[in-house]
Structures are given as C-alpha cells and as structure tokens.
Amino acid sequence: MTNKLDFLIDYLLSERKDVGDIRIPDNNNDKFRLYRSLVNIRPAVKADDSFLQTEDEYLRELTESKGITDIADLTLIEDGVYLWQGDITTLKCGAIVNAANSGMTGCWQPCHSCIDNCIHTFAGVRLRYECGQLMEKQGHEEPTGQAKITKAYNLPCDYVIHTVGPIVQGQLTEEHCRLLESSYKSCLDVAVQNGIGSIAFCCISTGVFGFPQKEAAEIAARTVREYRQKHDIQVVFNVFKEDDYEIYKGLLGRN
C-alpha cells in the first residue's frame, strides 16, 4: 500500500502549482494525512485512469483493513429499523446519507473530521467530480431539505444520498424542524425512487450545524416511522457519539 500512496501523492502534487516543494513524509500516517489534504482541496475535475485505478485499489484495501459491517449482520431495534454506532464509511448497505453543504461538492477543509469530508475522502475523487457535474447542470446551490443521489465509488455501500440540513444559529424554530423533516423525507424518497432497499442516516444537522441532538433524533425517528408505514425500506440510524446512541436508544424500540 505504501507504493500506491506514494504514487497518489506524487500525482496530486504534480497537479498543483501553489504548494512549492513538499517532502513526502516517511511515516504512513503522515503520508495519508498529506494525501487526504490534497484530495480535500482538489477541484472537481477528472483524473487520469492510472490515478483512479490506483486510488480504487488503495482505498478499498484501506476500508477492508478498518473492517466492513454488513447491514445483514445488524440486529433490529424495532421493525425495519437498526441503531448502529460506528463509522458510516465502512457500512455495506443500499445507501448512506451524507450531511452535505449547499455547494454539494464535499468539505474543502483539509482533514476535517465532518462526515462530508470522511465520505468524500474514502469514496475517492470521482465523487466530488460527479457532485460537481450535478451542481453545474443545476446552476444553483442545493436548497435546504432536498437530496441528490450519486454512486458510492470505493465505499462499501451502493450509493450516497446527499442532503443539506438546516443550520441552527440561536433559537430552534418550527422552520428548522420542518426543513430537517424534509431532509429525511427527501432522502427516503430518493432511495425508494431508485429501488434502494436500505438506507443509513447520520445525525443530520447536529454537531457544528447547531440542531439540538434530542429534538433532531425525535424528528428523525418520527419521520422514518411514518414513512415506513407506506414504504418497505430498512433504515439504519448511524451514530458516532455515545450520547447520540443513548438518545436514539431511548426513542426506538417502542413500537
């Protein structure tokens, strides 16, 4: 894997005219941070086939080394619904949901820990390119509460569904709640329209986007339950933090 990572870094550096002379680190962890940083700031343009082939091989090996979780191995917490604490980029299911920004081309901050950055990093550069093509065709930023679908590339899921959730600055309003519900419904609609049988939701709009965790989880659980009354789709509530896990655990399993 080291030779592949060196090749990827050399290629990414050769594309740029603004980084000067950068010495490739000896440590593999530092090498990966450099690779990830260069990917995060790379424009939404095509890459050579040689780069894409090497990136595919490298990222798939990397994800396999982290361990892939199959939805088939999860335990239901209620009818058609799972609660899972883990890395959503390692989940094998129909689609995972990305909490995107209105530009819809991923997080551009090098090595940021947000889910948008992680999904684009481990999917590979073709994801940003596809998102860029979608946004160029659309001609304007993505409205809050809507969703778009793309391929998943090097992620173990089949598709990524990107949605822009509301940003809460100050007091939570009814409009914030309506828009968050719309994000969940839009993602579910996109999944059903594309024949996708399972979808994994992250905690949309919480964290740095300011939506209170408990209220967000209540909206998510209610919206999914209502939707599943009419549509046969499996849903995973994916959480990363322990407090989110406890909130969802308290809400689910009551039907």
Order of alpha helices (4+ residues) and beta strands (2+ residues): alpha-alpha-alpha-beta-beta-beta-beta-beta-alpha-alpha-beta-beta-alpha-beta-alpha-beta-alpha
